[in-house]
């Protein structure tokens, strides 16, 4: 029997690396991911991410938040 993960996990991928960020709450993992995404974007790398977690609603909120972060940093770099 497979159980749902009890933590949130975000995998941030670039052409060169993959980072796995984990935290027990949406807020904590979102903060870690945003910091990493902003740092990677500043280096000019393309970014992709995937999210796992204990609730579909939490995963959806994290996806929306991180997509908004990507839109913001893209607009600021134009």
GUPA-408591 format. One record per residue: residue number from 1; residue in one letter; y, x, z of N, C-alpha, C in turn. Coordinates in pm, 1 decimal. Layout:
# residues N
NUM;A;Y;X;Z;Y;X;Z;Y;X;Z $
...
This chain:
# residues 78
1;X;-118.8;84.4;0.0;0.0;0.0;0.0;124.4;88.4;0.0 $
2;X;211.8;66.7;-95.9;333.8;144.3;-107.3;446.5;69.9;-36.6 $
3;X;522.2;143.1;43.2;633.8;79.8;113.2;765.2;119.0;47.2 $
4;X;864.4;34.9;65.9;998.3;62.4;14.6;1058.0;182.5;87.6 $
5;X;1139.9;262.3;18.7;1204.9;373.3;88.2;1298.6;321.2;196.2 $
6;X;1307.3;393.9;306.7;1392.1;351.2;418.6;1529.3;416.8;413.0 $
7;X;1548.3;502.7;317.1;1678.0;567.9;298.9;1723.7;546.5;155.4 $
8;X;1851.0;571.5;133.8;1904.2;567.6;-1.5;1895.3;709.0;-59.2 $
9;X;1861.3;715.3;-186.5;1850.8;843.5;-255.0;1923.4;832.4;-388.5 $
10;X;2010.5;928.0;-414.2;2080.1;935.3;-543.0;2047.5;1070.3;-604.9 $
11;X;2000.3;1066.3;-728.1;1974.9;1188.9;-804.3;2088.5;1204.2;-903.6 $
12;X;2161.1;1313.7;-892.7;2272.1;1343.2;-982.0;2226.2;1454.3;-1075.1 $
13;X;2225.9;1423.8;-1206.2;2177.7;1518.5;-1305.6;2289.4;1563.6;-1397.7 $
14;X;2281.6;1690.2;-1434.3;2367.9;1744.6;-1538.2;2274.9;1810.7;-1639.6 $
15;X;2331.2;1874.0;-1740.4;2248.1;1943.6;-1837.2;2173.6;2060.8;-1776.6 $
16;X;2222.6;2111.0;-1666.4;2166.6;2230.4;-1603.7;2088.7;2204.5;-1475.6 $
17;X;2129.5;2104.6;-1397.4;2073.0;2088.8;-1263.1;2043.0;1942.8;-1230.1 $
18;X;1968.3;1925.7;-1122.6;1947.6;1794.3;-1062.9;1959.4;1810.7;-912.1 $
19;X;2043.6;1731.3;-851.6;2061.5;1732.3;-706.9;2012.4;1600.2;-650.5 $
20;X;1942.0;1607.1;-540.6;1892.4;1487.4;-473.7;1966.6;1473.1;-342.0 $
21;X;2034.8;1360.5;-327.4;2113.0;1332.6;-207.5;2047.1;1216.4;-134.5 $
22;X;2030.5;1229.8;-4.0;1966.5;1124.0;76.0;2048.9;1096.4;200.8 $
23;X;2049.1;969.2;240.0;2116.1;928.5;364.1;2064.6;790.9;403.3 $
24;X;2074.3;757.9;532.7;2023.7;629.1;578.9;2114.8;510.0;547.1 $
25;X;2240.0;536.7;510.4;2331.5;426.0;480.8;2394.9;443.6;343.5 $
26;X;2438.5;331.3;288.1;2508.0;334.3;158.7;2633.1;421.2;166.8 $
27;X;2709.2;404.2;272.5;2835.4;477.1;285.4;2813.0;628.3;285.6 $
28;X;2715.4;672.9;360.4;2689.5;817.1;368.7;2645.1;874.4;234.7 $
29;X;2552.3;807.2;168.5;2503.4;861.0;41.6;2611.3;849.2;-66.4 $
30;X;2694.2;745.5;-61.3;2803.1;730.8;-157.8;2905.2;843.0;-143.0 $
31;X;2937.0;878.5;-19.9;3031.9;987.3;5.3;2978.2;1119.2;-49.3 $
32;X;2851.6;1146.7;-21.4;2789.9;1270.0;-72.0;2791.2;1272.3;-225.0 $
33;X;2753.2;1159.9;-286.3;2745.9;1154.5;-432.1;2883.3;1166.5;-495.8 $
34;X;2982.0;1099.3;-440.2;3116.8;1107.8;-496.7;3168.4;1250.9;-491.4 $
35;X;3148.0;1317.4;-379.9;3192.3;1456.5;-367.1;3126.5;1543.8;-472.6 $
36;X;2995.9;1529.4;-488.9;2923.5;1609.3;-587.8;2968.1;1575.1;-729.8 $
37;X;2981.5;1447.3;-760.2;3022.7;1407.0;-894.8;3160.5;1462.1;-928.8 $
38;X;3254.1;1456.6;-835.8;3387.8;1510.5;-862.6;3382.9;1661.9;-885.0 $
39;X;3300.6;1731.8;-808.0;3288.2;1876.7;-823.9;3226.5;1911.5;-959.2 $
40;X;3121.1;1842.4;-996.2;3052.9;1868.2;-1123.4;3145.1;1834.0;-1239.9 $
41;X;3215.7;1723.1;-1231.1;3307.1;1683.9;-1338.1;3417.7;1787.8;-1356.3 $
42;X;3464.4;1843.8;-1247.2;3569.8;1946.4;-1255.2;3521.7;2069.1;-1333.6 $
43;X;3391.0;2092.5;-1334.8;3335.1;2204.4;-1412.4;3313.0;2166.7;-1558.3 $
44;X;3339.7;2041.7;-1593.2;3326.6;1997.0;-1731.1;3185.2;1958.6;-1772.5 $
45;X;3098.1;1933.5;-1676.6;2960.1;1898.7;-1708.7;2943.4;1748.0;-1723.0 $
46;X;2851.5;1708.0;-1810.0;2815.2;1567.2;-1822.0;2729.7;1528.5;-1702.1 $
47;X;2742.3;1404.0;-1659.0;2678.0;1360.5;-1535.4;2597.7;1233.6;-1558.9 $
48;X;2478.8;1230.8;-1501.4;2397.2;1110.3;-1498.2;2346.1;1092.9;-1356.3 $
49;X;2313.3;969.8;-1319.7;2259.7;951.2;-1184.8;2160.5;835.9;-1183.2 $
50;X;2072.8;839.4;-1084.3;1980.7;729.1;-1059.1;1977.8;705.7;-908.1 $
51;X;1944.9;583.1;-869.9;1952.2;543.9;-729.0;1823.1;473.9;-687.9 $
52;X;1773.2;510.1;-570.4;1661.8;441.2;-505.9;1707.9;400.1;-367.2 $
53;X;1649.5;294.3;-314.1;1687.0;255.3;-178.9;1611.9;133.9;-130.7 $
54;X;1635.7;97.6;-5.1;1562.2;-10.6;57.6;1605.5;-151.1;16.2 $
55;X;1716.6;-164.3;-55.0;1759.5;-298.7;-95.5;1820.4;-296.4;-235.1 $
56;X;1785.3;-397.7;-313.4;1840.3;-408.9;-448.6;1991.7;-427.8;-444.4 $
57;X;2039.6;-503.1;-346.9;2184.1;-526.4;-335.1;2257.0;-395.2;-306.4 $
58;X;2201.9;-313.6;-217.4;2262.8;-184.6;-186.5;2263.5;-92.3;-306.9 $
59;X;2155.3;-90.8;-380.4;2147.9;-8.8;-501.8;2253.8;-55.1;-601.8 $
60;X;2268.7;-185.6;-616.5;2369.8;-239.0;-708.1;2511.0;-201.5;-667.1 $
61;X;2539.4;-209.4;-538.7;2673.5;-171.0;-490.0;2699.5;-22.8;-514.4 $
62;X;2599.2;60.4;-487.5;2615.4;204.3;-510.4;2636.4;234.0;-658.6 $
63;X;2560.7;169.0;-746.0;2574.9;191.0;-890.2;2716.8;154.8;-935.5 $
64;X;2763.9;38.4;-891.6;2898.9;-5.6;-928.9;3003.9;93.2;-877.9 $
65;X;2990.2;135.9;-753.9;3086.3;229.2;-695.1;3089.0;360.8;-772.7 $
66;X;2971.2;417.5;-799.6;2967.7;547.3;-867.6;3012.7;536.6;-1013.4 $
67;X;2984.9;424.1;-1078.4;3037.8;403.5;-1213.3;3189.8;397.7;-1210.9 $
68;X;3246.3;334.2;-1108.9;3392.2;329.7;-1094.0;3449.3;469.6;-1070.1 $
69;X;3379.1;551.6;-992.3;3422.9;689.7;-970.1;3424.8;764.8;-1103.0 $
70;X;3321.3;748.9;-1183.4;3316.6;816.6;-1313.2;3428.7;771.1;-1404.9 $
71;X;3458.4;641.6;-1406.1;3568.8;590.7;-1487.6;3700.5;651.4;-1439.8 $
72;X;3720.8;654.8;-1309.3;3845.1;709.2;-1253.5;3864.7;856.3;-1289.8 $
73;X;3762.2;937.1;-1270.7;3779.7;1080.3;-1297.3;3792.2;1107.9;-1445.9 $
74;X;3730.8;1023.2;-1528.3;3746.2;1038.2;-1673.6;3889.0;1006.5;-1714.1 $
75;X;3945.6;899.7;-1659.8;4084.7;863.6;-1691.9;4182.5;971.1;-1644.7 $
76;X;4157.2;1028.8;-1528.1;4247.0;1130.3;-1475.6;4242.1;1259.5;-1557.0 $
77;X;4132.6;1281.4;-1627.4;4120.2;1407.2;-1702.6;4170.8;1396.8;-1846.0 $
78;X;4214.6;1276.7;-1886.0;4264.4;1256.7;-2023.6;4406.2;1305.8;-2034.6 $
